[in-house]
Amino acid sequence: MVDPDWLHWTRELQAIAQTGLAFVRDPYDRERYEMVRSLASRMMAAQTATPAERIEALFEGESGYATPKVDVRGAVFDDRGRVLMVREIADHGNWTLPGGWADVNLTPAENVVKEVREESGFEVRVRKLAAVWDRTRQGHPPAPFSCCKFFFLCDLVGGKEATSIETSEVKWFREDELPEDISLARVLPGQVRRMFAHARDASLPTEFD
């Protein structure tokens, strides 16, 4: 899956407007950057079923220098070589590796430990940064903002299975029995299989694109 050109252009316009508004001093230039942001909103609305006002409100919520968002995912394996996955309530009950947006004041590794605990009930220790992938380059479904995805290999150290306000089920899967209803906005089947490869071979280098 490749993002369409209009989405690339919309992201670039939104980023230009956001960064410009962060540093602008001249009131006329501020007005121009706001017009660029509004144009980006209308472009996205024209290609989706979302009202331009809602998109513009989303863009207005972003401030400062425009950078990719950071998503963290934890690949946790048990002593039988199975990977831990959770069923996300927010995404039609589809399966994913535990994780989410990185919170401020926590390192990426601390974030993934927190996310695994909150979504599955298990305590883990990060062993390795297995991959840093750009969401668009990997072929995830289109999204309004650019995003870098950090995949960590984690060791199980404690806790017990527990769902949360974000998850309805927690389960371990072998590589040959991955669920069909994977949340493609969060992880791709090929990415999960790469985590199995890293679990089998500790010498594999961190992957990136």
Contacts in CASP RR format, 6 or more apart in sequence:
PFRMAT RR
TARGET T0000
AUTHOR 0000-0000-0000
METHOD contacts of the structure
MODEL  1
MVDPDWLHWTRELQAIAQTGLAFVRDPYDRERYEMVRSLASRMMAAQTAT
PAERIEALFEGESGYATPKVDVRGAVFDDRGRVLMVREIADHGNWTLPGG
WADVNLTPAENVVKEVREESGFEVRVRKLAAVWDRTRQGHPPAPFSCCKF
FFLCDLVGGKEATSIETSEVKWFREDELPEDISLARVLPGQVRRMFAHAR
DASLPTEFD
1 139 0 8 1.000
1 140 0 8 1.000
1 141 0 8 1.000
1 142 0 8 1.000
2 139 0 8 1.000
3 136 0 8 1.000
3 139 0 8 1.000
3 142 0 8 1.000
4 47 0 8 1.000
4 142 0 8 1.000
6 43 0 8 1.000
6 44 0 8 1.000
6 47 0 8 1.000
7 44 0 8 1.000
7 47 0 8 1.000
7 142 0 8 1.000
9 43 0 8 1.000
10 40 0 8 1.000
10 43 0 8 1.000
10 44 0 8 1.000
10 144 0 8 1.000
11 144 0 8 1.000
11 145 0 8 1.000
11 146 0 8 1.000
13 36 0 8 1.000
13 37 0 8 1.000
13 39 0 8 1.000
13 40 0 8 1.000
13 43 0 8 1.000
14 37 0 8 1.000
14 40 0 8 1.000
14 59 0 8 1.000
14 62 0 8 1.000
14 66 0 8 1.000
14 144 0 8 1.000
14 145 0 8 1.000
15 66 0 8 1.000
15 146 0 8 1.000
16 33 0 8 1.000
16 36 0 8 1.000
16 66 0 8 1.000
17 33 0 8 1.000
17 34 0 8 1.000
17 36 0 8 1.000
17 37 0 8 1.000
17 40 0 8 1.000
17 59 0 8 1.000
18 37 0 8 1.000
18 59 0 8 1.000
18 62 0 8 1.000
18 63 0 8 1.000
18 64 0 8 1.000
18 65 0 8 1.000
18 66 0 8 1.000
19 64 0 8 1.000
19 65 0 8 1.000
19 66 0 8 1.000
20 29 0 8 1.000
20 33 0 8 1.000
21 30 0 8 1.000
21 33 0 8 1.000
21 34 0 8 1.000
21 37 0 8 1.000
21 63 0 8 1.000
21 64 0 8 1.000
22 63 0 8 1.000
22 64 0 8 1.000
22 65 0 8 1.000
24 30 0 8 1.000
24 33 0 8 1.000
37 56 0 8 1.000
37 59 0 8 1.000
37 60 0 8 1.000
38 52 0 8 1.000
38 56 0 8 1.000
40 59 0 8 1.000
41 52 0 8 1.000
41 53 0 8 1.000
41 55 0 8 1.000
41 56 0 8 1.000
41 59 0 8 1.000
42 52 0 8 1.000
44 50 0 8 1.000
44 52 0 8 1.000
44 55 0 8 1.000
44 144 0 8 1.000
45 51 0 8 1.000
45 52 0 8 1.000
45 55 0 8 1.000
48 55 0 8 1.000
55 144 0 8 1.000
58 144 0 8 1.000
62 145 0 8 1.000
68 134 0 8 1.000
68 145 0 8 1.000
68 146 0 8 1.000
68 147 0 8 1.000
68 148 0 8 1.000
69 101 0 8 1.000
69 145 0 8 1.000
69 146 0 8 1.000
69 147 0 8 1.000
69 148 0 8 1.000
70 101 0 8 1.000
70 102 0 8 1.000
70 108 0 8 1.000
70 147 0 8 1.000
70 148 0 8 1.000
70 150 0 8 1.000
71 99 0 8 1.000
71 100 0 8 1.000
71 101 0 8 1.000
71 102 0 8 1.000
71 135 0 8 1.000
71 147 0 8 1.000
71 148 0 8 1.000
71 149 0 8 1.000
71 150 0 8 1.000
71 186 0 8 1.000
72 99 0 8 1.000
72 100 0 8 1.000
72 101 0 8 1.000
72 102 0 8 1.000
72 108 0 8 1.000
72 111 0 8 1.000
72 112 0 8 1.000
72 115 0 8 1.000
72 149 0 8 1.000
72 150 0 8 1.000
72 152 0 8 1.000
73 96 0 8 1.000
73 97 0 8 1.000
73 98 0 8 1.000
73 99 0 8 1.000
73 100 0 8 1.000
73 112 0 8 1.000
73 149 0 8 1.000
73 150 0 8 1.000
73 151 0 8 1.000
73 152 0 8 1.000
73 186 0 8 1.000
73 187 0 8 1.000
74 97 0 8 1.000
74 98 0 8 1.000
74 99 0 8 1.000
74 112 0 8 1.000
74 115 0 8 1.000
74 116 0 8 1.000
74 124 0 8 1.000
74 151 0 8 1.000
74 152 0 8 1.000
74 153 0 8 1.000
74 154 0 8 1.000
75 83 0 8 1.000
75 84 0 8 1.000
75 97 0 8 1.000
75 130 0 8 1.000
75 151 0 8 1.000
75 152 0 8 1.000
75 153 0 8 1.000
75 154 0 8 1.000
75 192 0 8 1.000
75 195 0 8 1.000
75 198 0 8 1.000
75 199 0 8 1.000
76 83 0 8 1.000
76 84 0 8 1.000
76 98 0 8 1.000
76 116 0 8 1.000
76 120 0 8 1.000
76 122 0 8 1.000
76 124 0 8 1.000
76 154 0 8 1.000
76 155 0 8 1.000
76 156 0 8 1.000
77 83 0 8 1.000
77 84 0 8 1.000
77 153 0 8 1.000
77 154 0 8 1.000
77 155 0 8 1.000
77 156 0 8 1.000
77 199 0 8 1.000
78 84 0 8 1.000
78 156 0 8 1.000
78 172 0 8 1.000
80 172 0 8 1.000
80 174 0 8 1.000
81 174 0 8 1.000
81 199 0 8 1.000
82 172 0 8 1.000
82 173 0 8 1.000
82 174 0 8 1.000
83 97 0 8 1.000
83 172 0 8 1.000
83 173 0 8 1.000
83 175 0 8 1.000
83 192 0 8 1.000
83 195 0 8 1.000
83 196 0 8 1.000
83 199 0 8 1.000
84 97 0 8 1.000
84 98 0 8 1.000
84 116 0 8 1.000
84 120 0 8 1.000
84 122 0 8 1.000
84 156 0 8 1.000
84 170 0 8 1.000
84 171 0 8 1.000
84 172 0 8 1.000
85 95 0 8 1.000
85 96 0 8 1.000
85 97 0 8 1.000
85 98 0 8 1.000
85 170 0 8 1.000
85 171 0 8 1.000
85 172 0 8 1.000
85 173 0 8 1.000
85 179 0 8 1.000
85 192 0 8 1.000
86 95 0 8 1.000
86 96 0 8 1.000
86 97 0 8 1.000
86 98 0 8 1.000
86 119 0 8 1.000
86 120 0 8 1.000
86 163 0 8 1.000
86 166 0 8 1.000
86 167 0 8 1.000
86 169 0 8 1.000
86 170 0 8 1.000
86 171 0 8 1.000
87 93 0 8 1.000
87 94 0 8 1.000
87 95 0 8 1.000
87 167 0 8 1.000
87 168 0 8 1.000
87 169 0 8 1.000
87 170 0 8 1.000
87 171 0 8 1.000
88 94 0 8 1.000
88 95 0 8 1.000
88 96 0 8 1.000
88 166 0 8 1.000
88 167 0 8 1.000
88 168 0 8 1.000
88 183 0 8 1.000
88 186 0 8 1.000
89 165 0 8 1.000
89 166 0 8 1.000
89 167 0 8 1.000
89 168 0 8 1.000
90 166 0 8 1.000
91 183 0 8 1.000
91 185 0 8 1.000
91 186 0 8 1.000
93 168 0 8 1.000
93 181 0 8 1.000
93 183 0 8 1.000
94 181 0 8 1.000
94 182 0 8 1.000
94 183 0 8 1.000
94 184 0 8 1.000
95 171 0 8 1.000
95 179 0 8 1.000
95 181 0 8 1.000
95 182 0 8 1.000
95 183 0 8 1.000
96 182 0 8 1.000
96 183 0 8 1.000
96 186 0 8 1.000
96 187 0 8 1.000
97 151 0 8 1.000
97 186 0 8 1.000
97 187 0 8 1.000
97 192 0 8 1.000
97 195 0 8 1.000
98 112 0 8 1.000
98 115 0 8 1.000
98 116 0 8 1.000
98 119 0 8 1.000
98 120 0 8 1.000
99 112 0 8 1.000
99 115 0 8 1.000
99 116 0 8 1.000
99 119 0 8 1.000
99 186 0 8 1.000
100 111 0 8 1.000
100 115 0 8 1.000
100 186 0 8 1.000
102 108 0 8 1.000
102 111 0 8 1.000
102 150 0 8 1.000
103 111 0 8 1.000
103 114 0 8 1.000
106 114 0 8 1.000
108 129 0 8 1.000
108 150 0 8 1.000
108 152 0 8 1.000
109 126 0 8 1.000
109 129 0 8 1.000
109 152 0 8 1.000
112 124 0 8 1.000
112 126 0 8 1.000
112 150 0 8 1.000
112 152 0 8 1.000
112 154 0 8 1.000
113 123 0 8 1.000
113 124 0 8 1.000
113 125 0 8 1.000
113 126 0 8 1.000
113 154 0 8 1.000
116 122 0 8 1.000
116 123 0 8 1.000
116 124 0 8 1.000
116 154 0 8 1.000
117 123 0 8 1.000
117 124 0 8 1.000
117 159 0 8 1.000
118 164 0 8 1.000
118 166 0 8 1.000
119 164 0 8 1.000
119 166 0 8 1.000
119 167 0 8 1.000
119 170 0 8 1.000
120 161 0 8 1.000
120 162 0 8 1.000
120 167 0 8 1.000
120 170 0 8 1.000
121 159 0 8 1.000
121 160 0 8 1.000
121 161 0 8 1.000
121 162 0 8 1.000
121 164 0 8 1.000
121 170 0 8 1.000
122 156 0 8 1.000
122 158 0 8 1.000
122 159 0 8 1.000
122 160 0 8 1.000
122 161 0 8 1.000
123 156 0 8 1.000
123 157 0 8 1.000
123 158 0 8 1.000
123 159 0 8 1.000
124 154 0 8 1.000
124 155 0 8 1.000
124 156 0 8 1.000
124 157 0 8 1.000
124 158 0 8 1.000
125 154 0 8 1.000
125 155 0 8 1.000
125 157 0 8 1.000
126 152 0 8 1.000
126 153 0 8 1.000
126 154 0 8 1.000
126 155 0 8 1.000
127 152 0 8 1.000
127 153 0 8 1.000
127 154 0 8 1.000
127 155 0 8 1.000
128 152 0 8 1.000
128 153 0 8 1.000
128 198 0 8 1.000
128 202 0 8 1.000
128 206 0 8 1.000
129 150 0 8 1.000
129 151 0 8 1.000
129 152 0 8 1.000
129 153 0 8 1.000
129 206 0 8 1.000
130 151 0 8 1.000
130 152 0 8 1.000
130 153 0 8 1.000
130 194 0 8 1.000
130 195 0 8 1.000
130 198 0 8 1.000
130 204 0 8 1.000
130 206 0 8 1.000
130 207 0 8 1.000
131 149 0 8 1.000
131 150 0 8 1.000
131 151 0 8 1.000
131 191 0 8 1.000
131 194 0 8 1.000
131 198 0 8 1.000
131 206 0 8 1.000
131 207 0 8 1.000
131 208 0 8 1.000
132 148 0 8 1.000
132 149 0 8 1.000
132 150 0 8 1.000
132 151 0 8 1.000
132 206 0 8 1.000
132 207 0 8 1.000
132 208 0 8 1.000
133 148 0 8 1.000
133 149 0 8 1.000
133 151 0 8 1.000
133 191 0 8 1.000
133 207 0 8 1.000
133 208 0 8 1.000
133 209 0 8 1.000
134 146 0 8 1.000
134 147 0 8 1.000
134 148 0 8 1.000
134 149 0 8 1.000
134 209 0 8 1.000
135 143 0 8 1.000
135 146 0 8 1.000
135 147 0 8 1.000
135 148 0 8 1.000
135 149 0 8 1.000
136 146 0 8 1.000
136 147 0 8 1.000
137 209 0 8 1.000
138 149 0 8 1.000
138 188 0 8 1.000
138 191 0 8 1.000
138 209 0 8 1.000
139 188 0 8 1.000
140 184 0 8 1.000
140 185 0 8 1.000
140 188 0 8 1.000
141 184 0 8 1.000
141 185 0 8 1.000
143 185 0 8 1.000
151 191 0 8 1.000
151 194 0 8 1.000
151 195 0 8 1.000
153 195 0 8 1.000
153 198 0 8 1.000
153 199 0 8 1.000
161 170 0 8 1.000
162 170 0 8 1.000
163 169 0 8 1.000
163 170 0 8 1.000
173 179 0 8 1.000
175 193 0 8 1.000
175 196 0 8 1.000
178 189 0 8 1.000
178 192 0 8 1.000
178 193 0 8 1.000
182 188 0 8 1.000
182 189 0 8 1.000
182 192 0 8 1.000
194 207 0 8 1.000
197 204 0 8 1.000
198 204 0 8 1.000
END
